[in-house]
Structures are given as C-alpha cells and as structure tokens.
Amino acid sequence: MKKTVAVLLALIMLLSLTACGAKSMAPAEDMAYDRFDAPAAEAAPMEPMEDGWYDAVTEESVEMEVSMEEPAPDPGSGNSASATTQTMAEKIIYSASLSMESTEFDRTVATIDTLISTYGGYIQSSTINGDTVYNNDGTTEVINRRAWYTISIPTEHFETFLTESGNAGNVTSTYRNAENITSSYTDTEARLDSLRTQEERLMVMMEQTGDLESLIALEARLAEVTYEIESYQRQLNNWDRRIAYSTVDIELWEVNVYTPTVPVTRTFGEKLADAFADGWRYFVRGVQNFILWFAESLPALVVWAIIITAAVLLIRKLRKVRLSRKVGKKPQTDSSKTTDDEFPR
C-alpha cells in the first residue's frame, strides 16, 4: 500500500508540474499570435512634411527608411572622405581683366578679334571711341582711341588667350578671379531633385483624388513646384555656361609711347641728351606749325593786304583833292571900298 500511495503521489506531482509549464507557455503563444495575426492598427496621425504637405508616418516606416540608408562612413578613416573629394567635380568660374596700351591700335584690335575667333569665343559687348580733332584744313582726325571688350572664352583656352592677348600690346595691369561654386551648385541640384520628386508625387495624387477641393489645392501646389523647378534649372544652366566659358574684360588705350612697366634708371648724360632732343623736337615742330599756319593763312593775308593798300591809296587821293580845292579858292575883295580909299572925296 505504501508503495502504491507513493507512486500515485509522484504521478499527481508530475501532472501538476506539466500543467504549470503549459500555463506559463500560453502567454508567449498568445503574444506571437497577436503580433502576427492581429488586424492592422488604425492609421497613424498625419504629420507635416518639409514642403507643407502631409503623409502618414509610422515607427515601422521610419525603421525601414533608416535600414535602407547606406551606412555612414567611419569618422576615423579618411578613405571615404578622400574618395568623395576625388569623385566630386569642382565647379569654378574663372574671370580676368586686362588693361593694355598699344602704339599700333588697329593692329592690336585685329589681333584680339582673331584670337577670339581662333579659340571659339564670342564678344558679349565692345566699344571703340576716341577724341575728334578738327584740323584747320577742314579735315577731322580721331586720336587717343580707346576700346573696351567683354569676351567669353572656353575655359580650356582661358590661360592661352590671356597670354596671347597680352603679347599684342603693353599690359599695364592684370586681374584674375576664380569663384568656387561647388557647394552652391550641389545644394541647388539636391533641391531640384527634391522638387522633381514632389512633382511626380503630386501628379500621382491628382490622378488618384476624386475630391474637387483637393484637386484644386494639388494643382496650385504643382504650379508652385513647377515654377521653382524652372527657376533652379535656369540657375544651373547659367552656372554651367559661366563654368564652360570664362569672362575676360580688356581695356585698350592708344598711345604714342609705352608706359614703362619696370623702373628705368638713367644717367645725367642720358637725361641731358633726352632733354636736348625733346627741346629740338619741340622747336622743329613749332617751326613746322608756323610754316603750315602761314601757308594756310597766306591767301587771306594777300586779300587783306590788297584791301588795306587800296583803302590807303584812296584816302591819300581824297586828301590831295581836298587840299587842292582849298589852295585854288581865293578870298573875294570889296571894289567899292577900295575906290573910296584910293580916291577920297
């Protein structure tokens, strides 16, 4: 009996332990069932996006987006940063300006025009003027001419064009500038890509919506996005043109003698010789100018000499006639009075 009772007690304890284990496992199974087989939860609340529109954002979607992103580079390793720098194309806008002199103005202008055509550039604007001199012989002459150019040259020929243009005259000043717009360019590209994505989404939403009020709002937003896309695209096109073609401003002056670009040291004898040469040149030029003036004025001087001589002769003749009239006129005497004086009564 004792053995039978002990066996029964052991069976009862074993059954109780099995029941407890099954009971402890039930919540886990229920949780698994609830997690995978439970109906979908209610829609998540709408949260504002960057562009002012709304989209449903849930924790699961955020986790999926984060998991799909590429892993961030290790800050301690410089390989990824160097690779990014090497693959990134630098966006640089080059420009320059030259101030030049030329003793052969026409030849220098022709050389600049030839260089522009040779290197595939074009003239944005140009101006040529000078001082007009009216000569005594009735002719006119333009002196001290000046030219201003604004030229676009392909960037690959930028340095060569500057060098050869400077060789066409005497360069008195040079200015160069390189504007790096890589950061602004990439930011604009990113913004443009974002706007294009918004445009596609708005078009899809317009096809799916059946509400008139929502359709009007979507069309208004689509018009704004389209305008921004066009604006950013124009900015990128303008940058591309300025990157591909560098700008060169040239100022050209006509001179008789070049301005020294380096200090010149002269001895006293050289200065004296230059002063004597300048004095003799000014004297010869003065004599030549006087001779030219006299030759130009000679016809007028001859005419005035004839007029003055004729006037003097006429005046002298009139004086002689007047004097002859005064001498030929005698004073009249009273005959009766003379008789009385001679023969008194």
Kinemage of the C-alpha trace (Angstrom):
@kinemage 1
@onewidth
@group {chain A} dominant
@subgroup {mainchain}
@vectorlist {calphas} color= white
{ca met a 1} P 0.000 0.000 0.000
{ca lys a 2} L 2.773 2.392 0.893
{ca lys a 3} L 4.457 1.825 -2.474
{ca thr a 4} L 1.170 2.308 -4.298
{ca val a 5} L 0.431 5.562 -2.466
{ca ala a 6} L 3.940 6.846 -3.217
{ca val a 7} L 3.554 6.096 -6.909
{ca leu a 8} L 0.187 7.870 -7.008
{ca leu a 9} L 1.624 10.910 -5.249
{ca ala a 10} L 4.514 11.022 -7.766
{ca leu a 11} L 2.112 10.893 -10.707
{ca ile a 12} L -0.011 13.690 -9.216
{ca met a 13} L 3.055 15.934 -8.767
{ca leu a 14} L 4.234 15.230 -12.323
{ca leu a 15} L 0.845 16.122 -13.760
{ca ser a 16} L 0.720 19.349 -11.733
{ca leu a 17} L 4.179 20.384 -12.963
{ca thr a 18} L 3.186 19.698 -16.575
{ca ala a 19} L 0.062 21.820 -16.213
{ca cys a 20} L 2.040 24.709 -14.758
{ca gly a 21} L 4.528 24.585 -17.625
{ca ala a 22} L 1.776 24.612 -20.211
{ca lys a 23} L 0.132 27.538 -18.490
{ca ser a 24} L 3.369 29.555 -18.447
{ca met a 25} L 3.854 28.988 -22.209
{ca ala a 26} L 0.392 30.156 -23.161
{ca pro a 27} L 1.035 33.978 -22.938
{ca ala a 28} L 4.019 33.724 -25.254
{ca glu a 29} L 1.998 31.924 -27.859
{ca asp a 30} L -0.834 34.427 -27.473
{ca met a 31} L 1.620 37.309 -27.887
{ca ala a 32} L 3.026 35.765 -31.012
{ca tyr a 33} L -0.441 35.244 -32.350
{ca asp a 34} L -1.439 38.810 -31.503
{ca arg a 35} L 1.705 40.217 -33.154
{ca phe a 36} L 1.433 38.388 -36.441
{ca asp a 37} L -2.269 37.625 -36.821
{ca ala a 38} L -3.876 40.639 -35.167
{ca pro a 39} L -5.715 43.033 -37.519
{ca ala a 40} L -3.926 46.164 -38.715
{ca ala a 41} L -3.841 49.077 -36.300
{ca glu a 42} L -5.546 52.310 -37.017
{ca ala a 43} L -3.840 54.726 -39.388
{ca ala a 44} L -1.117 56.812 -37.835
{ca pro a 45} L -1.758 60.522 -37.417
{ca met a 46} L -0.759 62.864 -40.264
{ca glu a 47} L 2.460 64.751 -39.637
{ca pro a 48} L 3.657 67.820 -41.594
{ca met a 49} L 6.391 67.312 -44.128
{ca glu a 50} L 9.053 69.821 -45.197
{ca asp a 51} L 7.115 71.083 -48.186
{ca gly a 52} L 3.933 71.769 -46.188
{ca trp a 53} L 2.048 68.621 -47.222
{ca tyr a 54} L 1.186 65.674 -45.054
{ca asp a 55} L 1.982 61.999 -45.078
{ca ala a 56} L 1.389 59.113 -42.704
{ca val a 57} L 4.493 58.416 -40.654
{ca thr a 58} L 4.742 55.291 -38.525
{ca glu a 59} L 7.553 53.821 -36.496
{ca glu a 60} L 7.792 50.856 -38.857
{ca ser a 61} L 8.214 53.136 -41.878
{ca val a 62} L 10.897 55.151 -40.127
{ca glu a 63} L 12.743 51.964 -39.225
{ca met a 64} L 12.515 50.722 -42.783
{ca glu a 65} L 13.848 54.025 -44.172
{ca val a 66} L 16.733 54.038 -41.751
{ca ser a 67} L 17.588 50.417 -42.540
{ca met a 68} L 17.575 51.118 -46.280
{ca glu a 69} L 20.036 54.013 -45.990
{ca glu a 70} L 23.676 53.353 -46.670
{ca pro a 71} L 25.867 53.020 -43.572
{ca ala a 72} L 27.595 56.228 -42.561
{ca pro a 73} L 31.353 56.333 -43.160
{ca asp a 74} L 33.659 55.769 -40.275
{ca pro a 75} L 34.845 59.152 -38.971
{ca gly a 76} L 38.210 57.694 -38.111
{ca ser a 77} L 39.001 56.525 -41.622
{ca gly a 78} L 39.904 59.066 -44.294
{ca asn a 79} L 39.449 56.769 -47.275
{ca ser a 80} L 35.765 57.536 -47.798
{ca ala a 81} L 36.283 61.292 -47.499
{ca ser a 82} L 39.154 61.295 -49.975
{ca ala a 83} L 37.181 59.170 -52.410
{ca thr a 84} L 34.244 61.587 -52.185
{ca thr a 85} L 36.543 64.552 -52.779
{ca gln a 86} L 38.121 62.916 -55.804
{ca thr a 87} L 34.808 61.988 -57.380
{ca met a 88} L 33.257 65.421 -56.755
{ca ala a 89} L 33.777 67.690 -59.768
{ca glu a 90} L 34.825 71.182 -58.771
{ca lys a 91} L 32.600 73.943 -60.146
{ca ile a 92} L 34.815 77.006 -60.669
{ca ile a 93} L 34.027 80.196 -62.571
{ca tyr a 94} L 37.118 81.955 -63.967
{ca ser a 95} L 37.305 85.624 -64.949
{ca ala a 96} L 40.042 88.152 -65.718
{ca ser a 97} L 40.574 91.735 -66.816
{ca leu a 98} L 43.451 93.308 -68.761
{ca ser a 99} L 44.445 96.952 -69.128
{ca met a 100} L 46.672 97.427 -72.191
{ca glu a 101} L 48.414 100.084 -74.290
{ca ser a 102} L 49.233 99.972 -77.984
{ca thr a 103} L 51.160 102.197 -80.358
{ca glu a 104} L 49.516 100.330 -83.257
{ca phe a 105} L 45.879 100.448 -82.210
{ca asp a 106} L 44.357 98.974 -85.375
{ca arg a 107} L 46.785 96.038 -85.441
{ca thr a 108} L 46.117 95.201 -81.779
{ca val a 109} L 42.338 95.303 -82.273
{ca ala a 110} L 42.650 92.995 -85.289
{ca thr a 111} L 44.826 90.594 -83.249
{ca ile a 112} L 42.259 90.422 -80.433
{ca asp a 113} L 39.451 89.736 -82.896
{ca thr a 114} L 41.488 86.957 -84.499
{ca leu a 115} L 42.247 85.334 -81.130
{ca ile a 116} L 38.563 85.367 -80.187
{ca ser a 117} L 37.650 83.588 -83.394
{ca thr a 118} L 40.561 81.135 -83.150
{ca tyr a 119} L 39.693 79.895 -79.649
{ca gly a 120} L 35.955 79.651 -80.222
{ca gly a 121} L 34.925 82.613 -78.082
{ca tyr a 122} L 32.486 85.416 -78.683
{ca ile a 123} L 32.148 89.109 -77.819
{ca gln a 124} L 29.474 89.967 -75.275
{ca ser a 125} L 29.965 93.714 -75.759
{ca ser a 126} L 32.552 96.082 -77.245
{ca thr a 127} L 33.052 99.837 -77.566
{ca ile a 128} L 35.649 101.851 -79.507
{ca asn a 129} L 35.829 105.646 -79.360
{ca gly a 130} L 38.333 108.488 -79.289
{ca asp a 131} L 38.863 112.242 -79.367
{ca thr a 132} L 37.880 114.030 -82.583
{ca val a 133} L 40.243 116.789 -83.733
{ca tyr a 134} L 39.136 119.351 -86.345
{ca asn a 135} L 42.118 120.448 -88.447
{ca asn a 136} L 42.477 123.910 -89.961
{ca asp a 137} L 42.271 122.480 -93.458
{ca gly a 138} L 38.712 121.303 -92.765
{ca thr a 139} L 39.567 117.649 -92.165
{ca thr a 140} L 38.930 115.694 -88.971
{ca glu a 141} L 41.055 113.131 -87.182
{ca val a 142} L 40.348 110.718 -84.319
{ca ile a 143} L 43.189 110.423 -81.814
{ca asn a 144} L 43.662 108.858 -78.370
{ca arg a 145} L 41.369 105.959 -79.245
{ca arg a 146} L 40.106 103.579 -76.554
{ca ala a 147} L 38.482 100.131 -76.769
{ca trp a 148} L 36.562 98.084 -74.199
{ca tyr a 149} L 35.799 94.384 -74.662
{ca thr a 150} L 33.784 91.867 -72.650
{ca ile a 151} L 34.679 88.461 -74.081
{ca ser a 152} L 33.589 84.876 -73.356
{ca ile a 153} L 36.303 82.284 -73.960
{ca pro a 154} L 36.087 78.489 -73.467
{ca thr a 155} L 37.640 77.690 -70.100
{ca glu a 156} L 40.163 75.267 -71.578
{ca his a 157} L 41.658 78.163 -73.614
{ca phe a 158} L 41.429 80.759 -70.846
{ca glu a 159} L 45.128 80.953 -69.912
{ca thr a 160} L 46.343 80.757 -73.510
{ca phe a 161} L 44.039 83.575 -74.588
{ca leu a 162} L 45.241 85.817 -71.753
{ca thr a 163} L 48.881 85.240 -72.636
{ca glu a 164} L 48.494 85.873 -76.366
{ca ser a 165} L 46.263 88.908 -75.840
{ca gly a 166} L 48.859 90.442 -73.545
{ca asn a 167} L 51.546 89.922 -76.193
{ca ala a 168} L 49.540 92.092 -78.621
{ca gly a 169} L 50.278 95.232 -76.587
{ca asn a 170} L 51.790 96.583 -73.392
{ca val a 171} L 49.918 95.205 -70.348
{ca thr a 172} L 49.792 97.743 -67.523
{ca ser a 173} L 47.544 95.825 -65.109
{ca thr a 174} L 46.018 92.348 -64.771
{ca tyr a 175} L 43.265 90.975 -62.531
{ca arg a 176} L 42.182 87.329 -62.198
{ca asn a 177} L 39.448 85.684 -60.170
{ca ala a 178} L 38.356 82.069 -59.544
{ca glu a 179} L 34.974 81.617 -57.864
{ca asn a 180} L 34.320 78.145 -56.464
{ca ile a 181} L 30.565 77.482 -56.504
{ca thr a 182} L 30.701 73.721 -55.885
{ca ser a 183} L 28.745 73.900 -52.629
{ca ser a 184} L 26.007 76.144 -54.028
{ca tyr a 185} L 25.809 74.036 -57.199
{ca thr a 186} L 25.362 70.743 -55.345
{ca asp a 187} L 22.805 72.263 -52.968
{ca thr a 188} L 20.796 73.531 -55.909
{ca glu a 189} L 20.950 70.138 -57.601
{ca ala a 190} L 19.709 68.440 -54.437
{ca arg a 191} L 16.875 70.909 -54.085
{ca leu a 192} L 15.965 70.410 -57.736
{ca asp a 193} L 15.856 66.623 -57.331
{ca ser a 194} L 13.621 67.011 -54.281
{ca leu a 195} L 11.251 69.284 -56.179
{ca arg a 196} L 11.048 66.860 -59.091
{ca thr a 197} L 10.160 64.063 -56.684
{ca gln a 198} L 7.426 66.245 -55.228
{ca glu a 199} L 6.182 66.971 -58.724
{ca glu a 200} L 5.851 63.267 -59.512
{ca arg a 201} L 4.031 62.594 -56.256
{ca leu a 202} L 1.648 65.482 -56.812
{ca met a 203} L 0.808 64.227 -60.277
{ca val a 204} L 0.083 60.757 -58.900
{ca met a 205} L -2.093 62.250 -56.162
{ca met a 206} L -4.001 64.292 -58.741
{ca glu a 207} L -4.764 61.134 -60.715
{ca gln a 208} L -5.984 59.317 -57.623
{ca thr a 209} L -8.004 62.042 -55.909
{ca gly a 210} L -11.692 62.451 -56.606
{ca asp a 211} L -12.327 65.497 -54.418
{ca leu a 212} L -12.622 68.759 -56.327
{ca glu a 213} L -11.282 70.882 -53.479
{ca ser a 214} L -8.249 68.625 -53.039
{ca leu a 215} L -7.674 68.651 -56.790
{ca ile a 216} L -7.593 72.469 -56.852
{ca ala a 217} L -5.150 72.556 -53.939
{ca leu a 218} L -2.920 69.981 -55.629
{ca glu a 219} L -2.911 71.944 -58.883
{ca ala a 220} L -1.933 75.135 -57.056
{ca arg a 221} L 0.909 73.366 -55.276
{ca leu a 222} L 2.005 71.707 -58.532
{ca ala a 223} L 2.206 75.130 -60.207
{ca glu a 224} L 4.433 76.415 -57.381
{ca val a 225} L 6.700 73.376 -57.588
{ca thr a 226} L 6.951 73.690 -61.372
{ca tyr a 227} L 7.932 77.362 -61.091
{ca glu a 228} L 10.603 76.545 -58.515
{ca ile a 229} L 11.946 73.751 -60.717
{ca glu a 230} L 12.244 76.113 -63.679
{ca ser a 231} L 13.942 78.748 -61.509
{ca tyr a 232} L 16.534 76.339 -60.135
{ca gln a 233} L 17.111 74.870 -63.592
{ca arg a 234} L 17.779 78.338 -65.019
{ca gln a 235} L 20.277 78.954 -62.241
{ca leu a 236} L 22.073 75.701 -63.003
{ca asn a 237} L 22.110 76.468 -66.736
{ca asn a 238} L 23.571 79.906 -66.031
{ca trp a 239} L 26.277 78.390 -63.841
{ca asp a 240} L 27.060 75.757 -66.474
{ca arg a 241} L 27.512 78.471 -69.091
{ca arg a 242} L 29.768 80.545 -66.840
{ca ile a 243} L 31.797 77.478 -65.924
{ca ala a 244} L 32.211 76.431 -69.555
{ca tyr a 245} L 33.021 79.977 -70.775
{ca ser a 246} L 35.293 82.289 -68.817
{ca thr a 247} L 34.832 86.064 -68.965
{ca val a 248} L 37.699 88.368 -69.995
{ca asp a 249} L 37.439 92.179 -69.861
{ca ile a 250} L 40.003 94.081 -71.963
{ca glu a 251} L 40.655 97.829 -71.841
{ca leu a 252} L 42.896 99.057 -74.680
{ca trp a 253} L 44.405 102.573 -74.989
{ca glu a 254} L 46.140 104.141 -77.973
{ca val a 255} L 49.428 105.816 -77.001
{ca asn a 256} L 52.495 107.235 -78.741
{ca val a 257} L 54.991 105.831 -76.209
{ca tyr a 258} L 54.551 102.813 -73.943
{ca thr a 259} L 54.410 103.347 -70.198
{ca pro a 260} L 57.445 101.641 -68.606
{ca thr a 261} L 56.350 98.564 -66.697
{ca val a 262} L 59.690 98.312 -64.833
{ca pro a 263} L 61.739 101.068 -63.151
{ca val a 264} L 64.179 102.788 -65.547
{ca thr a 265} L 67.460 104.237 -64.237
{ca arg a 266} L 69.117 106.898 -66.411
{ca thr a 267} L 72.387 108.789 -66.006
{ca phe a 268} L 72.702 112.581 -66.094
{ca gly a 269} L 74.144 112.455 -69.581
{ca glu a 270} L 71.175 110.413 -70.824
{ca lys a 271} L 68.731 112.836 -69.214
{ca leu a 272} L 70.594 115.811 -70.772
{ca ala a 273} L 70.582 114.177 -74.192
{ca asp a 274} L 66.873 113.405 -73.884
{ca ala a 275} L 66.152 116.995 -72.794
{ca phe a 276} L 68.113 118.425 -75.757
{ca ala a 277} L 66.362 116.018 -78.135
{ca asp a 278} L 62.952 116.958 -76.717
{ca gly a 279} L 63.768 120.684 -76.991
{ca trp a 280} L 64.946 120.379 -80.581
{ca arg a 281} L 61.899 118.283 -81.456
{ca tyr a 282} L 59.564 120.893 -79.941
{ca phe a 283} L 61.415 123.696 -81.818
{ca val a 284} L 61.177 121.880 -85.142
{ca arg a 285} L 57.550 121.112 -84.520
{ca gly a 286} L 56.882 124.778 -83.678
{ca val a 287} L 58.602 125.978 -86.856
{ca gln a 288} L 56.681 123.442 -88.908
{ca asn a 289} L 53.416 124.505 -87.324
{ca phe a 290} L 54.211 128.175 -88.039
{ca ile a 291} L 55.047 127.435 -91.665
{ca leu a 292} L 51.876 125.416 -92.058
{ca trp a 293} L 49.847 128.195 -90.457
{ca phe a 294} L 51.458 130.832 -92.681
{ca ala a 295} L 50.863 128.748 -95.818
{ca glu a 296} L 47.279 128.190 -94.805
{ca ser a 297} L 46.713 131.872 -93.998
{ca leu a 298} L 48.648 133.335 -96.969
{ca pro a 299} L 45.616 133.699 -99.311
{ca ala a 300} L 43.684 135.573 -96.669
{ca leu a 301} L 46.725 137.763 -95.874
{ca val a 302} L 47.155 138.701 -99.561
{ca val a 303} L 43.490 139.676 -99.896
{ca trp a 304} L 43.605 141.773 -96.748
{ca ala a 305} L 46.862 143.416 -97.932
{ca ile a 306} L 45.221 144.417 -101.242
{ca ile a 307} L 42.159 145.789 -99.459
{ca ile a 308} L 44.229 147.747 -96.961
{ca thr a 309} L 46.540 149.141 -99.705
{ca ala a 310} L 43.572 150.232 -101.829
{ca ala a 311} L 41.999 151.913 -98.842
{ca val a 312} L 45.208 153.792 -98.014
{ca leu a 313} L 45.633 154.971 -101.600
{ca leu a 314} L 42.008 156.124 -101.764
{ca ile a 315} L 42.340 158.051 -98.527
{ca arg a 316} L 45.520 159.784 -99.754
{ca lys a 317} L 43.866 160.724 -103.037
{ca leu a 318} L 40.896 162.228 -101.249
{ca arg a 319} L 43.210 164.288 -99.060
{ca lys a 320} L 45.072 165.659 -102.073
{ca val a 321} L 41.819 166.656 -103.788
{ca arg a 322} L 40.665 168.430 -100.668
{ca leu a 323} L 43.949 170.292 -100.295
{ca ser a 324} L 43.948 171.341 -103.971
{ca arg a 325} L 40.466 172.755 -103.598
{ca lys a 326} L 41.494 174.801 -100.588
{ca val a 327} L 44.545 176.245 -102.365
{ca gly a 328} L 42.673 177.111 -105.596
{ca lys a 329} L 39.937 179.091 -103.798
{ca lys a 330} L 40.893 182.879 -103.380
{ca pro a 331} L 39.237 185.325 -100.928
{ca gln a 332} L 36.808 187.973 -102.519
{ca thr a 333} L 37.547 191.854 -102.021
{ca asp a 334} L 35.081 194.841 -101.886
{ca ser a 335} L 35.850 197.034 -105.045
{ca ser a 336} L 33.764 199.993 -103.954
{ca lys a 337} L 35.597 200.274 -100.711
{ca thr a 338} L 38.948 200.178 -102.453
{ca thr a 339} L 37.947 203.002 -104.781
{ca asp a 340} L 36.890 205.191 -101.944
{ca asp a 341} L 40.138 204.611 -100.129
{ca glu a 342} L 42.199 205.410 -103.159
{ca phe a 343} L 40.208 208.447 -104.249
{ca pro a 344} L 38.752 210.139 -101.227
{ca arg a 345} L 36.157 212.655 -101.811
